[in-house]
């Protein structure tokens, strides 16, 4: 996962309620319903209140990000889950989570962020969940993606997953990256994908955009009426871009966490296959 900073997430716990209202205005759903919809689950089929969530701070690599665990807990609580941050970190924290009968354990290091379902021994992954959530948001904001052209900015892990999900929605996909070889690789691997070597031209040519890049995007490049779903951090748009776009959907953390939670719960309720990076089974013998 992209390593967040304490400054980027400092307002997340207080901003969850405003995110609800923002999503309702932009895509017609609040966070809880949206998380379910992203997983193909009807409203009310997941009773989030039945799940206890533990967030375990992890100290490996560059260490714990200040406020991260609290922010994840706030996002889970906004869905109705009972969440707590373990007193201990790392293995001791995992032990504490199991001892407390947590149903789902969230934990992240520098490379990966997962939600482990202790009932099913499987986990959902933040990379796929974030891509899925932001593709779904783009779909809702524009009334579907079938037969439409979508530009993905950034061919990293989230962008690459978004490409596959967009193709599954019936979209034709263009990809651009500051490293052209990355977008060209996606073009080679997936039918229906076109690499765009010139980032600025690609942005100016497209109305539907999924931005999975950390780079800033000059507002003068944004087409009037553009619909933009933007998991990339930090926030990429200036006042001119906001004026030109019809809608920009962006959140630092909570949207991805909500889809992770719904994905993790769905594994046990609806027998969703545990494969790829959607969800993987943890084998403990």
N, C-alpha and C positions, 0 to 999 in steps of 0.2 A: 504494500500500500504506500501511497504518498505520505511521507512523514509530515504530520501536522505540527503546528507550533502552538505554544500556550496562548500567544496573542490571537491567533486565528480562531480558537475555540472558546475564548474567555466568555463570550456572551451566549453560548449555546444553551445552557440550562434555562436561562430566562427567555430565550427566543423561540422555544418550542411551541408555545401557544400562538405566537404571531405567525409561525410557519403554517399552522393549521389554517388560519384565516387566509394567508397568502395562497396556499394551494387550492383552497376552495374557490377563490376568486379566479385563479388562472387555469385550473383544470377541472373544477367542479367537484372535487373530493377533498375531504380532510385526510390527515396523515394515516389514520387507522384504516379507513376504507381503502385508501390508495395502496397501502402495503398489501392488503388482501388481494386487491384487484391485480396487482403486479404478479402475484402468484397464481392467478386464475381462480381465486377463491371468492365466493360471494360474501357480502357483508353479513357478519353474524356467525359465519361458519367456524371462525376461529374465536375462541373465548380466551383472549389474552390474559384475563384475570386469573385463569387457572394455572398460570406459569410463574415460577419464581426464577429470577435472573440474578446471577452473580457476575460481577465484573472484577477480573483479577488483574491487578497491575503487573506488568512484566518489566524487569530491569535490564534484560540483556541488550546488547548493542549500545545504542545511544541513551538508553534508559527511559524512565517513565516521563511522559509528556504531562506537564502540570495541567490539571483540569480535565484530562481526557476521560478518565474513568467516571468522574462525576457527570460529564456530558453524555456518555453512553447510557448511564443510569437514568438520566433525565429523559432521553429519547425513549427508552424502554417503558418508563413510567407513563409517558404520554399516550402509549398504546393501552395502558391499563395493567401492565405487568407489575409484579412486585419485585423491585430491584434493590440490590445493595452492593457496595464496593467492599471486597474482602479486606480485613485488617492487615493481612500478610500478602506478600508478593510471590510471584513465581510458583514453585512447587508447593510451598506452604499455603499459598493462596488457593491453589487448585484443591488441595486437601481440605481446606476450610470450606470451599464451595460445596464439595461432595458431602462433607459432614453436616452442612446446613441444608442438605436435600435440594440444592438448586437444580431446576429442570434444564436450564440453559446457562452455559458459561461463556461469557465474552472475554477474549484476550487477544492482545496484539503485540507483536514485536516490530522491528524495523521493516520486515519484509511481508508479513501476513497478518490479517485481522480476521478472526473466525468467531462463529457462534456455535459452540459445541452443545448438541442435544444429548443430555446424559441418559435419557430414556432409550434413545435409538442408537447411541454410539456413532452418530453421524454429525457433520457440521456444515453450515453454510459459510460462504466466503464473501468478504466485503467487495472484492474486485468485481465478481459477477453480479452481486446484489446491487452495487452502485450502478453498473452499466444497465442492468435490467430496469432499475427504478427510473433512471433518466430517459431511457428509450420509451418506457411506458408514459412518463410525463409528457414527452414530446408527442406521442400518439394521441393522448387525451387533449392536449392543447390545440392540436390541428385536426381533430376529428378523424384520425386514422392515418396510416402510413402506406397502405397498399398502393403500389404503382407510383409513389412519389419519390423524388430524389432528395437524399439527405447527405449533407456534408459532415463527416467526422473530422474534427481537428484534434490531432494528437493520436499517434499509432502506438501508444504504450499499452499497458495491461488493460486499463479500463476501456480505452478506445478500441482495442482489438476485440474485446468481448462485445462491445456495443455494435461493432460491424456485424458480427455473427447474429446477434439478436435482431438487428435491423433487417438483415436479409430474411430472417425467419418471419418478419412482419410484412414481407413482400415489397420492401423498399429497394430502390436502386441506390447504391452507396458510392459516394466519392470520399476519398481519404487524403488528407494533407498533413504533413509533418515537417518540422524544420530540418529533419534528416530524411531526405527523399527516399532513401533505401528502405526505410521502415514502411512507408505507405506502399512502395512498389512490391514489397514482400507480401503484403495483404492482398494486393491485386493478383499476384501470382497464385496465392493459396485459395482465393474465393471467387467463384464465378459471380458476376454482377457487381464487382468492385472496380472502381477506376481510381488510380493514383493521380493526384494533382500536385505537381512539383512546386508550383508557385502558390504559396500560402495566401498571399493577399488577393490574387485573382480568384482563387477558389472561394474565399469568403464573400467577395463581391458578387460572385455568380450564383450564390445559393440562398434560398429563402429559409429552408429548414436546416438547422445546424445543431449538432451535438458537440459541444466543446469539452474535450477531455485533456486540455492542455493548460499548463500553469502560466502561459504567456498572456500579456495584456493585448487586447484587440482594439485598435483605433476605431472610434465610432464612425468615422467617415467610410469605413469599409462595409458597414452593415447595411444591407438592403432595407428599404422602407417596408414595414410589415413583416419583417423576419420573425420567425418563431424559434427560440433558442432554448435548449436544455443544456445546462452547463454544470457538470460535476467538478470541473477543474478548479483548483484553488491556487492562489487567491482569486477573488472576484475579478473578472477580466474586462469589465465594460465601463466606459466613461459615460458622462452625461449625454453626449451626442449619440452614442450607441443605444442608450436607454430610450432616447427620444425616437429614434428610427425604428427600433424593434417593436413588434406588436406585443410580445411577451418574452420575458427572460426568466427561466426557472433555475434557481441556484440555492444551494444550502451547503454549509460546510461539512456537516456530519449526520444530522438526524435522519434525513431521507434514506440514506444508505443503510443506517442501523435499523430503521423500521422494516425495510425489505429483508434484511438479514434475519431479523426476528421472525417475520412471517414465513420465510423460507425454512428456517430451522424447525418451527412448529409444524409446518405443512408436511415435513418428512414423516412424522409419526402419525398424523391424522389422515392423510390422503394417499399414502404409499407412493409419493413422488420418487422416481428412480434416483438413487444416490450415485451420480456419475459426473465425470468432468469436473469443472470448477463450480458447478451449480451447488453441489453438495457432495461430500465425500464421506465414506464410512470409516470410522476409526476402529480398527480391529484390536481388541484387547483380549489376549488369551491368558 
